Amino acid sequence: MDVIRYIMPIFLILIASVYLILTFNLPEANIGNPTAAMNYPLLIGFSLLILSILYLLNEYKLSRKEKFDNYNVFKDKELTVKFLIVLGLCIVYSLIFEQVGFLISTSLFLLALLFVVNGRKQWLINIIVAITFSFATWYSFSELLGVSLP
């Protein structure tokens, strides 16, 4: 039995449990339905919990049929380096998001991500996609929907 195949579903079950506990500890609304603020987070939390349990059961069922070798993909050095670069970009993006703002940080993040995935040969397409997507998202939320972004 491959124990490693159960790490991710158990991790997701723990995240869903903590999320649900924190959701139940949300303060009640002062206006209208006191529990209305909890409805959407509860839907997300219970959905994640149910899907994680199904994931765990599926892994248990598969463990009896086939050998687990999904992590062999990390033997490819180039793919592993790209994975670590993308992980680093995500961490940097989350750290600079509030200081720099949505538009600039998202443009830089997407630009760097596209250069990792597409390479330098398609530099013009990378720049156009990063700036266009960031601006369109910012405009949709800020101007059309009236949601302020950092």
N, CA, C and O atoms as a GROMACS GRO file, in nm:
protein
  600
    1MET      N    1   0.085  -0.119   0.000
    1MET     CA    2   0.000   0.000   0.000
    1MET      C    3   0.089   0.124   0.000
    1MET      O    4   0.178   0.138   0.084
    2ASP      N    5   0.064   0.215  -0.095
    2ASP     CA    6   0.140   0.339  -0.106
    2ASP      C    7   0.076   0.446  -0.019
    2ASP      O    8  -0.032   0.496  -0.049
    3VAL      N    9   0.144   0.479   0.089
    3VAL     CA   10   0.092   0.578   0.183
    3VAL      C   11   0.099   0.719   0.125
    3VAL      O   12   0.019   0.805   0.161
    4ILE      N   13   0.194   0.742   0.035
    4ILE     CA   14   0.215   0.876  -0.018
    4ILE      C   15   0.094   0.927  -0.097
    4ILE      O   16   0.072   1.048  -0.106
    5ARG      N   17   0.016   0.837  -0.153
    5ARG     CA   18  -0.100   0.879  -0.231
    5ARG      C   19  -0.211   0.937  -0.145
    5ARG      O   20  -0.303   0.999  -0.197
    6TYR      N   21  -0.204   0.917  -0.014
    6TYR     CA   22  -0.307   0.968   0.077
    6TYR      C   23  -0.272   1.104   0.137
    6TYR      O   24  -0.355   1.164   0.205
    7ILE      N   25  -0.152   1.153   0.112
    7ILE     CA   26  -0.108   1.279   0.174
    7ILE      C   27  -0.195   1.396   0.130
    7ILE      O   28  -0.243   1.472   0.214
    8MET      N   29  -0.217   1.411   0.000
    8MET     CA   30  -0.293   1.526  -0.050
    8MET      C   31  -0.439   1.523  -0.007
    8MET      O   32  -0.489   1.626   0.040
    9PRO      N   33  -0.511   1.411  -0.020
    9PRO     CA   34  -0.650   1.415   0.025
    9PRO      C   35  -0.664   1.442   0.175
    9PRO      O   36  -0.757   1.511   0.217
   10ILE      N   37  -0.574   1.388   0.255
   10ILE     CA   38  -0.581   1.413   0.400
   10ILE      C   39  -0.549   1.560   0.429
   10ILE      O   40  -0.612   1.621   0.515
   11PHE      N   41  -0.452   1.615   0.358
   11PHE     CA   42  -0.419   1.757   0.373
   11PHE      C   43  -0.540   1.844   0.338
   11PHE      O   44  -0.569   1.941   0.408
   12LEU      N   45  -0.609   1.811   0.229
   12LEU     CA   46  -0.727   1.888   0.190
   12LEU      C   47  -0.841   1.873   0.290
   12LEU      O   48  -0.915   1.969   0.315
   13ILE      N   49  -0.856   1.756   0.348
   13ILE     CA   50  -0.959   1.737   0.452
   13ILE      C   51  -0.927   1.824   0.573
   13ILE      O   52  -1.017   1.883   0.632
   14LEU      N   53  -0.799   1.832   0.610
   14LEU     CA   54  -0.760   1.918   0.723
   14LEU      C   55  -0.786   2.066   0.691
   14LEU      O   56  -0.835   2.140   0.777
   15ILE      N   57  -0.753   2.109   0.570
   15ILE     CA   58  -0.778   2.247   0.532
   15ILE      C   59  -0.927   2.277   0.535
   15ILE      O   60  -0.969   2.382   0.586
   16ALA      N   61  -1.008   2.186   0.481
   16ALA     CA   62  -1.154   2.206   0.481
   16ALA      C   63  -1.208   2.212   0.623
   16ALA      O   64  -1.298   2.291   0.651
   17SER      N   65  -1.155   2.129   0.712
   17SER     CA   66  -1.202   2.128   0.851
   17SER      C   67  -1.168   2.260   0.921
   17SER      O   68  -1.253   2.317   0.990
   18VAL      N   69  -1.046   2.306   0.903
   18VAL     CA   70  -1.006   2.434   0.964
   18VAL      C   71  -1.088   2.548   0.906
   18VAL      O   72  -1.131   2.637   0.979
   19TYR      N   73  -1.111   2.546   0.776
   19TYR     CA   74  -1.191   2.649   0.710
   19TYR      C   75  -1.333   2.650   0.765
   19TYR      O   76  -1.388   2.758   0.790
   20LEU      N   77  -1.392   2.532   0.784
   20LEU     CA   78  -1.528   2.526   0.838
   20LEU      C   79  -1.533   2.574   0.982
   20LEU      O   80  -1.628   2.642   1.022
   21ILE      N   81  -1.433   2.540   1.061
   21ILE     CA   82  -1.429   2.586   1.201
   21ILE      C   83  -1.421   2.739   1.204
   21ILE      O   84  -1.492   2.804   1.281
   22LEU      N   85  -1.335   2.796   1.119
   22LEU     CA   86  -1.323   2.942   1.114
   22LEU      C   87  -1.451   3.006   1.062
   22LEU      O   88  -1.488   3.115   1.105
   23THR      N   89  -1.519   2.939   0.970
   23THR     CA   90  -1.645   2.992   0.917
   23THR      C   91  -1.752   2.996   1.025
   23THR      O   92  -1.827   3.093   1.035
   24PHE      N   93  -1.759   2.892   1.106
   24PHE     CA   94  -1.859   2.890   1.213
   24PHE      C   95  -1.829   2.993   1.321
   24PHE      O   96  -1.917   3.028   1.400
   25ASN      N   97  -1.706   3.042   1.326
   25ASN     CA   98  -1.668   3.144   1.423
   25ASN      C   99  -1.682   3.287   1.369
   25ASN      O  100  -1.645   3.382   1.437
   26LEU      N  101  -1.735   3.301   1.247
   26LEU     CA  102  -1.758   3.435   1.193
   26LEU      C  103  -1.863   3.508   1.277
   26LEU      O  104  -1.958   3.445   1.325
   27PRO      N  105  -1.847   3.638   1.295
   27PRO     CA  106  -1.948   3.712   1.372
   27PRO      C  107  -2.079   3.721   1.294
   27PRO      O  108  -2.081   3.721   1.171
   28GLU      N  109  -2.188   3.728   1.368
   28GLU     CA  110  -2.319   3.740   1.306
   28GLU      C  111  -2.339   3.881   1.252
   28GLU      O  112  -2.288   3.978   1.308
   29ALA      N  113  -2.415   3.891   1.143
   29ALA     CA  114  -2.442   4.021   1.082
   29ALA      C  115  -2.537   4.101   1.170
   29ALA      O  116  -2.626   4.045   1.234
   30ASN      N  117  -2.517   4.232   1.174
   30ASN     CA  118  -2.603   4.320   1.254
   30ASN      C  119  -2.733   4.354   1.183
   30ASN      O  120  -2.833   4.385   1.248
   31ILE      N  121  -2.733   4.348   1.051
   31ILE     CA  122  -2.849   4.384   0.971
   31ILE      C  123  -2.895   4.262   0.893
   31ILE      O  124  -2.813   4.188   0.840
   32GLY      N  125  -3.024   4.241   0.886
   32GLY     CA  126  -3.080   4.130   0.808
   32GLY      C  127  -3.061   3.996   0.878
   32GLY      O  128  -3.061   3.988   1.001
   33ASN      N  129  -3.046   3.894   0.799
   33ASN     CA  130  -3.027   3.759   0.851
   33ASN      C  131  -2.891   3.750   0.918
   33ASN      O  132  -2.789   3.776   0.855
   34PRO      N  133  -2.888   3.712   1.047
   34PRO     CA  134  -2.759   3.712   1.119
   34PRO      C  135  -2.659   3.609   1.065
   34PRO      O  136  -2.538   3.626   1.084
   35THR      N  137  -2.706   3.505   1.001
   35THR     CA  138  -2.613   3.403   0.949
   35THR      C  139  -2.591   3.413   0.799
   35THR      O  140  -2.530   3.323   0.740
   36ALA      N  141  -2.639   3.519   0.736
   36ALA     CA  142  -2.627   3.532   0.590
   36ALA      C  143  -2.481   3.539   0.544
   36ALA      O  144  -2.448   3.491   0.436
   37ALA      N  145  -2.395   3.598   0.624
   37ALA     CA  146  -2.254   3.612   0.586
   37ALA      C  147  -2.184   3.476   0.582
   37ALA      O  148  -2.077   3.464   0.522
   38MET      N  149  -2.242   3.376   0.646
   38MET     CA  150  -2.179   3.244   0.651
   38MET      C  151  -2.220   3.153   0.535
   38MET      O  152  -2.154   3.052   0.512
   39ASN      N  153  -2.324   3.186   0.463
   39ASN     CA  154  -2.379   3.092   0.365
   39ASN      C  155  -2.278   3.052   0.258
   39ASN      O  156  -2.257   2.933   0.235
   40TYR      N  157  -2.217   3.148   0.193
   40TYR     CA  158  -2.123   3.116   0.086
   40TYR      C  159  -1.997   3.046   0.139
   40TYR      O  160  -1.955   2.946   0.080
   41PRO      N  161  -1.935   3.095   0.247
   41PRO     CA  162  -1.820   3.022   0.301
   41PRO      C  163  -1.854   2.880   0.345
   41PRO      O  164  -1.772   2.789   0.331
   42LEU      N  165  -1.974   2.859   0.398
   42LEU     CA  166  -2.014   2.724   0.436
   42LEU      C  167  -2.028   2.634   0.314
   42LEU      O  168  -1.990   2.518   0.317
   43LEU      N  169  -2.082   2.689   0.207
   43LEU     CA  170  -2.095   2.613   0.082
   43LEU      C  171  -1.957   2.572   0.031
   43LEU      O  172  -1.937   2.458  -0.011
   44ILE      N  173  -1.863   2.664   0.034
   44ILE     CA  174  -1.727   2.634  -0.011
   44ILE      C  175  -1.662   2.530   0.081
   44ILE      O  176  -1.602   2.434   0.033
   45GLY      N  177  -1.674   2.549   0.212
   45GLY     CA  178  -1.612   2.458   0.307
   45GLY      C  179  -1.667   2.316   0.298
   45GLY      O  180  -1.590   2.220   0.295
   46PHE      N  181  -1.798   2.303   0.294
   46PHE     CA  182  -1.857   2.170   0.285
   46PHE      C  183  -1.829   2.105   0.149
   46PHE      O  184  -1.810   1.984   0.141
   47SER      N  185  -1.826   2.185   0.044
   47SER     CA  186  -1.792   2.131  -0.088
   47SER      C  187  -1.650   2.077  -0.089
   47SER      O  188  -1.624   1.968  -0.140
   48LEU      N  189  -1.558   2.154  -0.033
   48LEU     CA  190  -1.419   2.109  -0.026
   48LEU      C  191  -1.407   1.984   0.059
   48LEU      O  192  -1.332   1.892   0.024
   49LEU      N  193  -1.478   1.977   0.169
   49LEU     CA  194  -1.472   1.860   0.257
   49LEU      C  195  -1.527   1.736   0.186
   49LEU      O  196  -1.465   1.630   0.192
   50ILE      N  197  -1.641   1.749   0.122
   50ILE     CA  198  -1.702   1.635   0.053
   50ILE      C  199  -1.614   1.588  -0.063
   50ILE      O  200  -1.591   1.469  -0.080
   51LEU      N  201  -1.564   1.682  -0.142
   51LEU     CA  202  -1.478   1.645  -0.254
   51LEU      C  203  -1.347   1.583  -0.207
   51LEU      O  204  -1.293   1.494  -0.273
   52SER      N  205  -1.295   1.630  -0.095
   52SER     CA  206  -1.171   1.573  -0.041
   52SER      C  207  -1.193   1.431   0.009
   52SER      O  208  -1.107   1.344  -0.008
   53ILE      N  209  -1.307   1.407   0.071
   53ILE     CA  210  -1.339   1.272   0.116
   53ILE      C  211  -1.355   1.179  -0.005
   53ILE      O  212  -1.308   1.065  -0.003
   54LEU      N  213  -1.422   1.228  -0.109
   54LEU     CA  214  -1.436   1.147  -0.231
   54LEU      C  215  -1.299   1.120  -0.294
   54LEU      O  216  -1.274   1.010  -0.344
   55TYR      N  217  -1.213   1.218  -0.290
   55TYR     CA  218  -1.076   1.202  -0.340
   55TYR      C  219  -1.003   1.094  -0.261
   55TYR      O  220  -0.935   1.009  -0.319
   56LEU      N  221  -1.016   1.096  -0.128
   56LEU     CA  222  -0.953   0.996  -0.042
   56LEU      C  223  -1.006   0.856  -0.073
   56LEU      O  224  -0.929   0.761  -0.084
   57LEU      N  225  -1.137   0.844  -0.088
   57LEU     CA  226  -1.196   0.714  -0.119
   57LEU      C  227  -1.152   0.664  -0.256
   57LEU      O  228  -1.128   0.545  -0.275
   58ASN      N  229  -1.141   0.755  -0.352
   58ASN     CA  230  -1.094   0.717  -0.485
   58ASN      C  231  -0.949   0.669  -0.480
   58ASN      O  232  -0.915   0.570  -0.545
   59GLU      N  233  -0.866   0.736  -0.404
   59GLU     CA  234  -0.726   0.693  -0.390
   59GLU      C  235  -0.718   0.556  -0.323
   59GLU      O  236  -0.634   0.474  -0.358
   60TYR      N  237  -0.805   0.532  -0.226
   60TYR     CA  238  -0.806   0.401  -0.160
   60TYR      C  239  -0.845   0.293  -0.259
   60TYR      O  240  -0.785   0.185  -0.262
   61LYS      N  241  -0.946   0.322  -0.340
   61LYS     CA  242  -0.991   0.225  -0.440
   61LYS      C  243  -0.881   0.199  -0.544
   61LYS      O  244  -0.859   0.084  -0.583
   62LEU      N  245  -0.812   0.306  -0.588
   62LEU     CA  246  -0.706   0.290  -0.686
   62LEU      C  247  -0.583   0.220  -0.629
   62LEU      O  248  -0.510   0.153  -0.701
   63SER      N  249  -0.559   0.237  -0.499
   63SER     CA  250  -0.439   0.178  -0.439
   63SER      C  251  -0.443   0.026  -0.444
   63SER      O  252  -0.339  -0.040  -0.440
   64ARG      N  253  -0.561  -0.029  -0.451
   64ARG     CA  254  -0.573  -0.174  -0.457
   64ARG      C  255  -0.553  -0.226  -0.599
   64ARG      O  256  -0.533  -0.346  -0.619
   65LYS      N  257  -0.560  -0.136  -0.699
   65LYS     CA  258  -0.551  -0.178  -0.839
   65LYS      C  259  -0.417  -0.147  -0.903
   65LYS      O  260  -0.362  -0.230  -0.975
   66GLU      N  261  -0.365  -0.028  -0.879
   66GLU     CA  262  -0.247   0.015  -0.953
   66GLU      C  263  -0.141   0.076  -0.862
   66GLU      O  264  -0.170   0.128  -0.754
   67LYS      N  265  -0.018   0.068  -0.912
   67LYS     CA  266   0.095   0.123  -0.837
   67LYS      C  267   0.098   0.274  -0.852
   67LYS      O  268   0.067   0.326  -0.959
   68PHE      N  269   0.136   0.343  -0.747
   68PHE     CA  270   0.141   0.490  -0.746
   68PHE      C  271   0.279   0.536  -0.789
   68PHE      O  272   0.378   0.513  -0.720
   69ASP      N  273   0.285   0.601  -0.905
   69ASP     CA  274   0.412   0.652  -0.954
   69ASP      C  275   0.399   0.793  -1.010
   69ASP      O  276   0.473   0.831  -1.101
   70ASN      N  277   0.306   0.868  -0.957
   70ASN     CA  278   0.282   1.003  -1.008
   70ASN      C  279   0.396   1.099  -0.980
   70ASN      O  280   0.414   1.196  -1.054
   71TYR      N  281   0.474   1.075  -0.877
   71TYR     CA  282   0.582   1.166  -0.844
   71TYR      C  283   0.708   1.139  -0.927
   71TYR      O  284   0.810   1.206  -0.908
   72ASN      N  285   0.702   1.044  -1.017
   72ASN     CA  286   0.815   1.020  -1.106
   72ASN      C  287   0.837   1.137  -1.201
   72ASN      O  288   0.945   1.151  -1.258
   73VAL      N  289   0.736   1.220  -1.217
   73VAL     CA  290   0.749   1.336  -1.303
   73VAL      C  291   0.858   1.430  -1.252
   73VAL      O  292   0.916   1.504  -1.331
   74PHE      N  293   0.886   1.429  -1.122
   74PHE     CA  294   0.988   1.517  -1.065
   74PHE      C  295   1.130   1.467  -1.094
   74PHE      O  296   1.227   1.533  -1.056
   75LYS      N  297   1.143   1.352  -1.159
   75LYS     CA  298   1.275   1.307  -1.201
   75LYS      C  299   1.325   1.387  -1.320
   75LYS      O  300   1.445   1.392  -1.346
   76ASP      N  301   1.233   1.450  -1.392
   76ASP     CA  302   1.270   1.538  -1.502
   76ASP      C  303   1.318   1.670  -1.443
   76ASP      O  304   1.240   1.746  -1.386
   77LYS      N  305   1.448   1.698  -1.457
   77LYS     CA  306   1.509   1.815  -1.393
   77LYS      C  307   1.451   1.946  -1.446
   77LYS      O  308   1.426   2.038  -1.367
   78GLU      N  309   1.430   1.957  -1.577
   78GLU     CA  310   1.379   2.081  -1.635
   78GLU      C  311   1.238   2.112  -1.584
   78GLU      O  312   1.207   2.227  -1.551
   79LEU      N  313   1.154   2.010  -1.576
   79LEU     CA  314   1.018   2.030  -1.527
   79LEU      C  315   1.018   2.066  -1.378
   79LEU      O  316   0.937   2.148  -1.335
   80THR      N  317   1.106   2.006  -1.302
   80THR     CA  318   1.116   2.037  -1.159
   80THR      C  319   1.161   2.181  -1.138
   80THR      O  320   1.109   2.250  -1.050
   81VAL      N  321   1.256   2.227  -1.218
   81VAL     CA  322   1.303   2.366  -1.207
   81VAL      C  323   1.190   2.462  -1.241
   81VAL      O  324   1.172   2.563  -1.172
   82LYS      N  325   1.114   2.432  -1.347
   82LYS     CA  326   1.000   2.518  -1.383
   82LYS      C  327   0.896   2.520  -1.272
   82LYS      O  328   0.840   2.626  -1.241
   83PHE      N  329   0.870   2.405  -1.213
   83PHE     CA  330   0.775   2.398  -1.102
   83PHE      C  331   0.820   2.485  -0.986
   83PHE      O  332   0.739   2.559  -0.929
   84LEU      N  333   0.947   2.478  -0.950
   84LEU     CA  334   0.998   2.558  -0.838
   84LEU      C  335   0.997   2.706  -0.871
   84LEU      O  336   0.971   2.789  -0.783
   85ILE      N  337   1.023   2.742  -0.996
   85ILE     CA  338   1.017   2.882  -1.036
   85ILE      C  339   0.875   2.934  -1.024
   85ILE      O  340   0.853   3.044  -0.972
   86VAL      N  341   0.777   2.857  -1.072
   86VAL     CA  342   0.637   2.898  -1.064
   86VAL      C  343   0.593   2.909  -0.919
   86VAL      O  344   0.522   3.002  -0.883
   87LEU      N  345   0.636   2.816  -0.835
   87LEU     CA  346   0.604   2.823  -0.692
   87LEU      C  347   0.663   2.950  -0.630
   87LEU      O  348   0.597   3.018  -0.552
   88GLY      N  349   0.787   2.981  -0.665
   88GLY     CA  350   0.850   3.104  -0.616
   88GLY      C  351   0.778   3.228  -0.665
   88GLY      O  352   0.761   3.324  -0.589
   89LEU      N  353   0.735   3.228  -0.791
   89LEU     CA  354   0.660   3.342  -0.845
   89LEU      C  355   0.528   3.362  -0.770
   89LEU      O  356   0.489   3.475  -0.742
   90CYS      N  357   0.461   3.253  -0.736
   90CYS     CA  358   0.336   3.263  -0.661
   90CYS      C  359   0.359   3.324  -0.523
   90CYS      O  360   0.280   3.405  -0.476
   91ILE      N  361   0.467   3.284  -0.458
   91ILE     CA  362   0.499   3.336  -0.326
   91ILE      C  363   0.532   3.485  -0.334
   91ILE      O  364   0.483   3.565  -0.254
   92VAL      N  365   0.614   3.523  -0.431
   92VAL     CA  366   0.649   3.665  -0.450
   92VAL      C  367   0.525   3.747  -0.482
   92VAL      O  368   0.508   3.857  -0.430
   93TYR      N  369   0.438   3.694  -0.568
   93TYR     CA  370   0.313   3.763  -0.603
   93TYR      C  371   0.227   3.788  -0.480
   93TYR      O  372   0.173   3.898  -0.463
   94SER      N  373   0.214   3.688  -0.396
   94SER     CA  374   0.132   3.706  -0.276
   94SER      C  375   0.194   3.805  -0.178
   94SER      O  376   0.123   3.870  -0.102
   95LEU      N  377   0.326   3.816  -0.178
   95LEU     CA  378   0.392   3.909  -0.087
   95LEU      C  379   0.385   4.054  -0.136
   95LEU      O  380   0.376   4.145  -0.054
   96ILE      N  381   0.390   4.076  -0.267
   96ILE     CA  382   0.391   4.214  -0.318
   96ILE      C  383   0.254   4.265  -0.357
   96ILE      O  384   0.239   4.382  -0.391
   97PHE      N  385   0.153   4.179  -0.353
   97PHE     CA  386   0.020   4.216  -0.403
   97PHE      C  387  -0.035   4.341  -0.336
   97PHE      O  388  -0.078   4.433  -0.406
   98GLU      N  389  -0.035   4.348  -0.205
   98GLU     CA  390  -0.095   4.463  -0.137
   98GLU      C  391  -0.007   4.588  -0.145
   98GLU      O  392  -0.059   4.699  -0.151
   99GLN      N  393   0.124   4.571  -0.146
   99GLN     CA  394   0.212   4.687  -0.150
   99GLN      C  395   0.210   4.754  -0.287
   99GLN      O  396   0.208   4.877  -0.296
  100VAL      N  397   0.212   4.675  -0.393
  100VAL     CA  398   0.223   4.730  -0.528
  100VAL      C  399   0.086   4.755  -0.590
  100VAL      O  400   0.070   4.847  -0.669
  101GLY      N  401  -0.011   4.674  -0.555
  101GLY     CA  402  -0.145   4.687  -0.611
  101GLY      C  403  -0.174   4.578  -0.712
  101GLY      O  404  -0.084   4.509  -0.761
  102PHE      N  405  -0.301   4.563  -0.742
  102PHE     CA  406  -0.345   4.454  -0.829
  102PHE      C  407  -0.289   4.464  -0.969
  102PHE      O  408  -0.232   4.368  -1.021
  103LEU      N  409  -0.303   4.578  -1.030
  103LEU     CA  410  -0.270   4.592  -1.172
  103LEU      C  411  -0.122   4.565  -1.200
  103LEU      O  412  -0.090   4.488  -1.290
  104ILE      N  413  -0.035   4.626  -1.124
  104ILE     CA  414   0.109   4.609  -1.148
  104ILE      C  415   0.156   4.470  -1.108
  104ILE      O  416   0.228   4.405  -1.183
  105SER      N  417   0.115   4.422  -0.988
  105SER     CA  418   0.162   4.292  -0.942
  105SER      C  419   0.110   4.179  -1.030
  105SER      O  420   0.184   4.084  -1.058
  106THR      N  421  -0.014   4.187  -1.074
  106THR     CA  422  -0.070   4.082  -1.159
  106THR      C  423  -0.005   4.084  -1.296
  106THR      O  424   0.023   3.979  -1.354
  107SER      N  425   0.020   4.203  -1.350
  107SER     CA  426   0.088   4.212  -1.480
  107SER      C  427   0.229   4.151  -1.471
  107SER      O  428   0.268   4.074  -1.559
  108LEU      N  429   0.303   4.185  -1.368
  108LEU     CA  430   0.438   4.131  -1.352
  108LEU      C  431   0.436   3.980  -1.331
  108LEU      O  432   0.518   3.907  -1.388
  109PHE      N  433   0.342   3.933  -1.249
  109PHE     CA  434   0.330   3.790  -1.222
  109PHE      C  435   0.298   3.714  -1.351
  109PHE      O  436   0.363   3.614  -1.382
  110LEU      N  437   0.198   3.760  -1.424
  110LEU     CA  438   0.160   3.691  -1.548
  110LEU      C  439   0.272   3.697  -1.651
  110LEU      O  440   0.296   3.600  -1.723
  111LEU      N  441   0.339   3.810  -1.659
  111LEU     CA  442   0.449   3.824  -1.753
  111LEU      C  443   0.560   3.723  -1.721
  111LEU      O  444   0.609   3.653  -1.810
  112ALA      N  445   0.599   3.716  -1.596
  112ALA     CA  446   0.703   3.620  -1.556
  112ALA      C  447   0.657   3.476  -1.579
  112ALA      O  448   0.734   3.393  -1.626
  113LEU      N  449   0.532   3.448  -1.545
  113LEU     CA  450   0.478   3.314  -1.563
  113LEU      C  451   0.474   3.275  -1.711
  113LEU      O  452   0.508   3.162  -1.746
  114LEU      N  453   0.432   3.367  -1.795
  114LEU     CA  454   0.428   3.338  -1.938
  114LEU      C  455   0.568   3.318  -1.996
  114LEU      O  456   0.587   3.237  -2.086
  115PHE      N  457   0.666   3.392  -1.946
  115PHE     CA  458   0.802   3.371  -1.993
  115PHE      C  459   0.854   3.234  -1.950
  115PHE      O  460   0.930   3.171  -2.024
  116VAL      N  461   0.815   3.187  -1.833
  116VAL     CA  462   0.856   3.054  -1.790
  116VAL      C  463   0.791   2.947  -1.878
  116VAL      O  464   0.857   2.852  -1.918
  117VAL      N  465   0.663   2.963  -1.907
  117VAL     CA  466   0.589   2.862  -1.982
  117VAL      C  467   0.618   2.870  -2.132
  117VAL      O  468   0.647   2.768  -2.195
  118ASN      N  469   0.610   2.990  -2.190
  118ASN     CA  470   0.623   3.006  -2.336
  118ASN      C  471   0.765   3.030  -2.383
  118ASN      O  472   0.796   3.006  -2.500
  119GLY      N  473   0.852   3.075  -2.296
  119GLY     CA  474   0.989   3.106  -2.337
  119GLY      C  475   1.002   3.248  -2.387
  119GLY      O  476   0.906   3.325  -2.387
  120ARG      N  477   1.123   3.281  -2.430
  120ARG     CA  478   1.152   3.419  -2.473
  120ARG      C  479   1.115   3.445  -2.618
  120ARG      O  480   1.104   3.560  -2.659
  121LYS      N  481   1.096   3.341  -2.696
  121LYS     CA  482   1.068   3.360  -2.838
  121LYS      C  483   0.936   3.432  -2.861
  121LYS      O  484   0.921   3.505  -2.959
  122GLN      N  485   0.840   3.412  -2.772
  122GLN     CA  486   0.709   3.474  -2.788
  122GLN      C  487   0.694   3.592  -2.692
  122GLN      O  488   0.590   3.608  -2.627
  123TRP      N  489   0.797   3.675  -2.683
  123TRP     CA  490   0.799   3.784  -2.586
  123TRP      C  491   0.687   3.884  -2.609
  123TRP      O  492   0.630   3.935  -2.513
  124LEU      N  493   0.655   3.915  -2.732
  124LEU     CA  494   0.552   4.013  -2.760
  124LEU      C  495   0.414   3.961  -2.718
  124LEU      O  496   0.335   4.034  -2.658
  125ILE      N  497   0.386   3.838  -2.750
  125ILE     CA  498   0.258   3.778  -2.710
  125ILE      C  499   0.248   3.772  -2.557
  125ILE      O  500   0.143   3.800  -2.501
  126ASN      N  501   0.358   3.736  -2.490
  126ASN     CA  502   0.359   3.731  -2.344
  126ASN      C  503   0.324   3.866  -2.284
  126ASN      O  504   0.243   3.874  -2.191
  127ILE      N  505   0.385   3.973  -2.335
  127ILE     CA  506   0.360   4.107  -2.283
  127ILE      C  507   0.216   4.150  -2.309
  127ILE      O  508   0.150   4.204  -2.220
  128ILE      N  509   0.168   4.126  -2.430
  128ILE     CA  510   0.031   4.166  -2.465
  128ILE      C  511  -0.071   4.092  -2.379
  128ILE      O  512  -0.164   4.153  -2.328
  129VAL      N  513  -0.054   3.962  -2.362
  129VAL     CA  514  -0.149   3.883  -2.283
  129VAL      C  515  -0.147   3.926  -2.137
  129VAL      O  516  -0.252   3.944  -2.076
  130ALA      N  517  -0.028   3.944  -2.079
  130ALA     CA  518  -0.018   3.982  -1.938
  130ALA      C  519  -0.083   4.116  -1.910
  130ALA      O  520  -0.160   4.130  -1.815
  131ILE      N  521  -0.054   4.214  -1.993
  131ILE     CA  522  -0.108   4.349  -1.970
  131ILE      C  523  -0.258   4.354  -2.001
  131ILE      O  524  -0.335   4.414  -1.926
  132THR      N  525  -0.299   4.291  -2.111
  132THR     CA  526  -0.440   4.292  -2.149
  132THR      C  527  -0.527   4.221  -2.046
  132THR      O  528  -0.632   4.272  -2.006
  133PHE      N  529  -0.484   4.103  -2.002
  133PHE     CA  530  -0.562   4.029  -1.903
  133PHE      C  531  -0.571   4.106  -1.771
  133PHE      O  532  -0.679   4.116  -1.713
  134SER      N  533  -0.460   4.160  -1.725
  134SER     CA  534  -0.459   4.234  -1.599
  134SER      C  535  -0.548   4.357  -1.606
  134SER      O  536  -0.627   4.383  -1.515
  135PHE      N  537  -0.536   4.431  -1.714
  135PHE     CA  538  -0.617   4.551  -1.729
  135PHE      C  539  -0.765   4.517  -1.743
  135PHE      O  540  -0.849   4.583  -1.682
  136ALA      N  541  -0.798   4.414  -1.821
  136ALA     CA  542  -0.939   4.375  -1.840
  136ALA      C  543  -1.000   4.329  -1.708
  136ALA      O  544  -1.115   4.360  -1.678
  137THR      N  545  -0.924   4.254  -1.630
  137THR     CA  546  -0.974   4.209  -1.499
  137THR      C  547  -0.993   4.327  -1.406
  137THR      O  548  -1.096   4.338  -1.339
  138TRP      N  549  -0.893   4.416  -1.401
  138TRP     CA  550  -0.904   4.533  -1.315
  138TRP      C  551  -1.023   4.619  -1.356
  138TRP      O  552  -1.101   4.663  -1.271
  139TYR      N  553  -1.039   4.644  -1.485
  139TYR     CA  554  -1.148   4.727  -1.534
  139TYR      C  555  -1.283   4.663  -1.503
  139TYR      O  556  -1.376   4.732  -1.461
  140SER      N  557  -1.294   4.532  -1.523
  140SER     CA  558  -1.420   4.462  -1.496
  140SER      C  559  -1.461   4.475  -1.350
  140SER      O  560  -1.577   4.505  -1.320
  141PHE      N  561  -1.367   4.454  -1.260
  141PHE     CA  562  -1.401   4.460  -1.118
  141PHE      C  563  -1.415   4.603  -1.069
  141PHE      O  564  -1.514   4.636  -1.003
  142SER      N  565  -1.318   4.688  -1.100
  142SER     CA  566  -1.318   4.823  -1.045
  142SER      C  567  -1.425   4.913  -1.107
  142SER      O  568  -1.499   4.980  -1.035
  143GLU      N  569  -1.433   4.915  -1.236
  143GLU     CA  570  -1.521   5.008  -1.303
  143GLU      C  571  -1.661   4.953  -1.327
  143GLU      O  572  -1.761   5.021  -1.301
  144LEU      N  573  -1.670   4.830  -1.376
  144LEU     CA  574  -1.801   4.775  -1.412
  144LEU      C  575  -1.877   4.722  -1.290
  144LEU      O  576  -1.997   4.743  -1.278
  145LEU      N  577  -1.807   4.652  -1.203
  145LEU     CA  578  -1.874   4.593  -1.085
  145LEU      C  579  -1.864   4.679  -0.960
  145LEU      O  580  -1.938   4.656  -0.864
  146GLY      N  581  -1.775   4.776  -0.959
  146GLY     CA  582  -1.761   4.864  -0.844
  146GLY      C  583  -1.693   4.800  -0.724
  146GLY      O  584  -1.714   4.842  -0.611
  147VAL      N  585  -1.611   4.697  -0.749
  147VAL     CA  586  -1.538   4.629  -0.643
  147VAL      C  587  -1.398   4.686  -0.641
  147VAL      O  588  -1.327   4.682  -0.742
  148SER      N  589  -1.355   4.740  -0.527
  148SER     CA  590  -1.222   4.798  -0.522
  148SER      C  591  -1.117   4.689  -0.504
  148SER      O  592  -1.132   4.600  -0.421
  149LEU      N  593  -1.012   4.700  -0.583
  149LEU     CA  594  -0.900   4.607  -0.573
  149LEU      C  595  -0.782   4.682  -0.514
  149LEU      O  596  -0.769   4.803  -0.533
  150PRO      N  597  -0.697   4.612  -0.442
  150PRO     CA  598  -0.580   4.679  -0.382
  150PRO      C  599  -0.490   4.742  -0.486
  150PRO      O  600  -0.389   4.802  -0.451
   0.00000   0.00000   0.00000
